[in-house]
């Protein structure tokens, strides 16, 4: 490992706070990162991080060292990026892209495919799931997020929004009267997605007024496909994002309820803001944002 790479490894360790997280960001094995840290500490003759059971924290010397190392690494990245942009060299490297499962399968995967077609030297790992990953500790280069990011370290590009929709099947509505107000929902069988920690409640908004409804689900599951299948088969009503049930609504398998109470949820392309953005990362973020803005399911 050359000395500049060694500095970049140390900066990643300090920013992420763990050897495993730094390894994920750098796309290396944890033993390789551990060896790099040990070699660096031996070379400078002092301890640069304090190891605890959960995290690594820089010592005073390590903190100052990391600040200077970051300047050197960022300076090198800037020079190389400008050279690549000037010379028009092909993009290369490995990108880790994250997206929600259903949205990723239907809309991000085609964007990934078109980007790979345009850049033969690029490799991509597409990570899909409902859990909102920590981009920095998980080594994610670009994420497509549904909802408002809470991490101030991220650079966020809004591409539009989707809606939270309440839906039921025609067969269910033949058995039960259609709700006219959020307060009618507790009278109904509710199919509830429990993939996120929090209370079993639904929030509705109309003309700036928030309506919070606590529910006792007839069926609760961590799997979105199961929620969609259950509500389509008539098991009850469910609250989902509009893109998740776009096809079912268009085909008449599901009916939108309470359309006046549908809050908008932002759709965003997100990249880490704590390090110099590589040309390939910037190119994919630009490509994804431009492609997503053309989707009919996203309102602007």
C-alpha positions as CSV (number, residue, x, y, z in Angstrom):
1,X,0.0,0.0,0.0
2,X,1.5,3.4,-1.0
3,X,1.8,6.2,1.5
4,X,-1.1,8.3,0.0
5,X,-3.4,5.3,0.1
6,X,-2.3,4.8,3.7
7,X,-3.4,8.3,4.5
8,X,-6.7,7.9,2.7
9,X,-7.3,4.7,4.8
10,X,-6.7,6.6,8.0
11,X,-9.0,9.4,7.1
12,X,-11.8,6.9,6.3
13,X,-11.2,5.2,9.7
14,X,-11.5,8.5,11.6
15,X,-14.6,9.7,9.6
16,X,-16.5,6.4,9.9
17,X,-15.4,5.5,13.4
18,X,-14.8,1.8,12.7
19,X,-12.4,-0.5,10.9
20,X,-15.3,-2.5,9.3
21,X,-17.0,0.7,8.2
22,X,-13.8,2.0,6.7
23,X,-13.3,-1.3,4.9
24,X,-16.8,-1.1,3.4
25,X,-16.2,2.5,2.2
26,X,-12.9,1.7,0.7
27,X,-14.1,-1.7,-0.7
28,X,-11.3,-3.5,1.1
29,X,-11.1,-6.3,3.6
30,X,-11.1,-5.4,7.4
31,X,-7.8,-7.2,7.9
32,X,-6.2,-5.0,5.2
33,X,-7.5,-1.8,6.9
34,X,-6.3,-3.0,10.3
35,X,-2.8,-3.7,9.0
36,X,-2.7,-0.3,7.4
37,X,-3.5,1.4,10.7
38,X,-1.0,-0.6,12.6
39,X,1.7,0.2,10.0
40,X,0.9,3.9,10.2
41,X,1.0,4.0,14.0
42,X,4.3,2.2,14.0
43,X,5.8,4.6,11.4
44,X,4.7,7.7,13.3
45,X,5.7,6.2,16.7
46,X,2.4,7.0,18.6
47,X,-1.1,5.8,19.0
48,X,-3.5,7.6,16.6
49,X,-6.8,6.1,17.7
50,X,-8.3,4.8,20.9
51,X,-10.2,1.5,20.5
52,X,-13.4,0.9,22.5
53,X,-15.9,-1.9,22.3
54,X,-18.1,-0.1,19.8
55,X,-16.1,2.6,18.0
56,X,-12.7,4.0,17.3
57,X,-12.0,7.6,18.3
58,X,-8.9,9.6,17.3
59,X,-6.4,10.7,19.9
60,X,-5.4,14.3,19.9
61,X,-2.4,13.5,17.8
62,X,-4.7,11.4,15.5
63,X,-7.2,14.2,15.1
64,X,-4.5,16.7,14.0
65,X,-2.9,14.0,11.8
66,X,-6.3,13.3,10.1
67,X,-6.9,16.9,9.3
68,X,-3.6,17.3,7.5
69,X,-4.1,13.8,5.8
70,X,-7.5,14.9,4.6
71,X,-6.1,18.0,3.0
72,X,-3.4,15.9,1.2
73,X,-5.9,13.3,0.0
74,X,-8.5,15.8,-1.1
75,X,-5.8,17.8,-3.0
76,X,-4.7,14.7,-4.8
77,X,-8.3,13.8,-5.7
78,X,-8.9,17.3,-7.0
79,X,-5.8,17.1,-9.3
80,X,-6.8,13.7,-10.6
81,X,-10.4,14.6,-11.1
82,X,-9.5,17.7,-13.1
83,X,-7.1,15.8,-15.2
84,X,-9.7,13.1,-16.0
85,X,-12.2,15.8,-16.9
86,X,-9.7,17.6,-19.0
87,X,-8.5,14.6,-20.9
88,X,-11.9,13.0,-21.2
89,X,-10.7,9.7,-19.9
90,X,-13.4,7.0,-19.6
91,X,-15.0,6.6,-16.2
92,X,-13.9,3.6,-14.2
93,X,-14.1,2.0,-10.8
94,X,-16.8,0.3,-8.6
95,X,-19.9,2.2,-7.4
96,X,-22.2,1.1,-4.6
97,X,-25.7,2.3,-5.2
98,X,-28.6,2.0,-2.7
99,X,-32.3,2.2,-3.3
100,X,-35.6,1.1,-1.7
101,X,-36.5,-2.5,-2.9
102,X,-39.6,-1.9,-5.1
103,X,-38.6,1.5,-6.4
104,X,-35.1,0.1,-7.0
105,X,-36.3,-2.9,-8.8
106,X,-38.7,-1.0,-11.1
107,X,-36.9,2.3,-11.6
108,X,-33.3,2.4,-10.4
109,X,-32.2,-0.9,-11.9
110,X,-33.0,0.3,-15.5
111,X,-31.0,3.5,-14.7
112,X,-28.1,1.3,-13.5
113,X,-28.3,-0.7,-16.7
114,X,-28.2,2.3,-19.0
115,X,-25.2,3.8,-17.1
116,X,-23.3,0.5,-17.4
117,X,-24.0,0.5,-21.2
118,X,-22.6,4.0,-21.5
119,X,-19.5,3.3,-19.3
120,X,-18.0,-0.2,-20.0
121,X,-15.2,0.3,-17.4
122,X,-17.7,0.9,-14.5
123,X,-18.9,-1.8,-12.1
124,X,-21.9,-1.4,-9.9
125,X,-23.1,-3.0,-6.7
126,X,-26.9,-2.3,-6.3
127,X,-28.0,-2.6,-2.7
128,X,-31.8,-2.7,-2.2
129,X,-33.8,-2.7,1.0
130,X,-36.2,-0.6,3.0
131,X,-33.6,0.2,5.8
132,X,-32.1,3.6,5.3
133,X,-28.3,2.9,5.2
134,X,-25.7,5.2,6.7
135,X,-24.0,6.1,3.4
136,X,-20.6,7.0,5.0
137,X,-20.2,4.0,7.3
138,X,-21.7,1.5,4.7
139,X,-19.5,2.8,1.8
140,X,-22.5,3.8,-0.4
141,X,-21.6,6.2,-3.2
142,X,-25.1,7.2,-4.3
143,X,-28.5,6.5,-2.8
144,X,-32.0,7.1,-4.1
145,X,-34.1,8.0,-1.0
146,X,-37.8,8.3,-0.5
147,X,-38.4,10.6,2.4
148,X,-36.4,13.4,4.0
149,X,-32.8,12.6,4.9
150,X,-31.8,13.5,8.5
151,X,-28.1,13.4,8.0
152,X,-26.5,16.8,7.5
153,X,-23.4,15.2,6.1
154,X,-25.2,14.4,2.9
155,X,-25.5,16.3,-0.4
156,X,-29.2,16.1,-1.4
157,X,-30.7,16.6,-4.9
158,X,-34.5,16.7,-5.1
159,X,-36.0,15.1,-8.2
160,X,-39.7,15.3,-7.2
161,X,-42.1,13.6,-4.9
162,X,-44.5,10.7,-4.5
163,X,-47.7,10.4,-2.4
164,X,-48.7,8.3,0.6
165,X,-52.0,6.7,-0.5
166,X,-54.6,4.8,1.3
167,X,-55.9,1.9,-0.8
168,X,-58.3,-1.0,-0.7
169,X,-59.6,-3.6,-3.2
170,X,-63.1,-3.3,-4.8
171,X,-64.0,-6.6,-3.1
172,X,-63.2,-5.2,0.3
173,X,-65.2,-2.1,-0.3
174,X,-68.2,-4.1,-1.3
175,X,-68.2,-5.5,2.3
176,X,-67.2,-2.3,4.1
177,X,-68.2,1.3,3.6
178,X,-65.6,3.5,2.2
179,X,-63.9,5.8,4.8
180,X,-64.8,9.4,4.4
181,X,-62.4,10.8,7.0
182,X,-59.2,9.5,8.7
183,X,-61.2,9.0,12.0
184,X,-63.2,6.3,10.1
185,X,-60.1,4.1,9.7
186,X,-60.1,2.4,13.1
187,X,-63.4,0.8,12.1
188,X,-61.7,-1.0,9.3
189,X,-59.4,-4.0,8.9
190,X,-55.9,-2.6,8.4
191,X,-52.9,-4.2,6.7
192,X,-49.8,-2.6,8.2
193,X,-46.2,-2.5,7.0
194,X,-44.0,-2.7,10.1
195,X,-40.6,-2.5,8.4
196,X,-39.7,0.6,10.4
197,X,-39.6,1.1,14.1
198,X,-42.4,3.2,15.5
199,X,-46.0,3.2,16.7
200,X,-48.8,1.6,14.7
201,X,-50.3,4.8,13.5
202,X,-51.1,6.6,10.3
203,X,-50.7,10.3,9.6
204,X,-52.8,12.3,7.2
205,X,-52.6,15.9,6.2
206,X,-55.2,18.2,4.7
207,X,-54.9,21.9,4.2
208,X,-52.0,22.1,6.6
209,X,-53.8,20.2,9.4
210,X,-52.3,16.9,10.6
211,X,-54.5,14.0,11.5
212,X,-52.9,11.1,13.5
213,X,-54.8,7.8,13.7
214,X,-53.7,4.9,16.0
215,X,-54.6,1.5,14.5
216,X,-54.8,-2.1,15.6
217,X,-53.8,-3.9,12.4
218,X,-55.6,-7.1,11.3
219,X,-52.3,-8.1,9.6
220,X,-48.9,-6.6,10.2
221,X,-45.8,-7.6,8.3
222,X,-42.3,-6.5,7.5
223,X,-42.6,-7.5,3.8
224,X,-44.1,-4.9,1.4
225,X,-45.0,-7.5,-1.3
226,X,-47.1,-9.3,1.4
227,X,-48.9,-6.1,2.3
228,X,-49.7,-5.4,-1.4
229,X,-50.8,-9.0,-2.0
230,X,-53.0,-8.9,1.1
231,X,-54.8,-5.7,0.4
232,X,-55.3,-6.6,-3.2
233,X,-56.9,-9.9,-2.2
234,X,-59.4,-8.0,0.0
235,X,-57.9,-8.4,3.5
236,X,-58.3,-4.7,4.4
237,X,-57.0,-1.2,3.7
238,X,-53.4,-0.2,3.6
239,X,-51.3,2.9,3.5
240,X,-48.5,2.7,0.9
241,X,-46.4,4.9,-1.3
242,X,-48.0,5.7,-4.7
243,X,-45.2,4.1,-6.8
244,X,-45.6,0.8,-4.8
245,X,-49.2,0.3,-6.0
246,X,-49.2,2.3,-9.3
247,X,-49.9,-0.8,-11.4
248,X,-52.6,-2.1,-9.1
249,X,-54.4,1.3,-9.1
250,X,-54.1,1.7,-12.9
251,X,-55.6,-1.8,-13.4
252,X,-58.5,-1.3,-11.0
253,X,-57.3,-4.0,-8.5
254,X,-57.0,-1.2,-5.9
255,X,-58.9,1.9,-5.2
256,X,-57.5,5.1,-3.8
257,X,-59.2,6.3,-0.6
258,X,-59.2,9.8,1.0
259,X,-57.3,11.4,-1.9
260,X,-57.6,14.8,-0.2
261,X,-55.4,13.4,2.6
262,X,-52.3,12.4,0.7
263,X,-49.0,14.0,2.0
264,X,-46.2,14.4,-0.5
265,X,-43.0,12.5,0.2
266,X,-39.7,13.8,-1.5
267,X,-37.7,11.6,-3.8
268,X,-34.0,12.5,-3.7
269,X,-30.6,11.5,-5.1
270,X,-28.1,11.6,-2.2
271,X,-24.3,11.4,-2.0
272,X,-22.0,11.7,0.9
273,X,-20.7,15.2,1.4
274,X,-17.7,14.5,3.6
275,X,-15.2,13.7,0.9
276,X,-14.3,14.8,-2.7
277,X,-16.9,13.5,-5.1
278,X,-15.3,11.2,-7.7
279,X,-16.1,11.8,-11.4
280,X,-17.9,8.4,-11.6
281,X,-20.1,9.2,-8.6
282,X,-21.0,12.6,-9.9
283,X,-21.7,11.2,-13.3
284,X,-24.1,8.5,-11.9
285,X,-25.8,11.0,-9.6
286,X,-26.4,13.4,-12.6
287,X,-27.7,10.4,-14.8
288,X,-30.0,9.2,-12.0
289,X,-31.4,12.6,-11.3
290,X,-32.1,13.3,-14.9
291,X,-33.7,9.9,-15.5
292,X,-35.9,10.1,-12.3
293,X,-37.2,13.5,-13.2
294,X,-38.8,12.0,-16.4
295,X,-40.8,9.4,-14.5
296,X,-44.5,9.9,-14.7
297,X,-45.0,8.6,-11.1
298,X,-42.9,11.5,-9.7
299,X,-44.6,14.8,-9.3
300,X,-42.5,18.0,-9.4
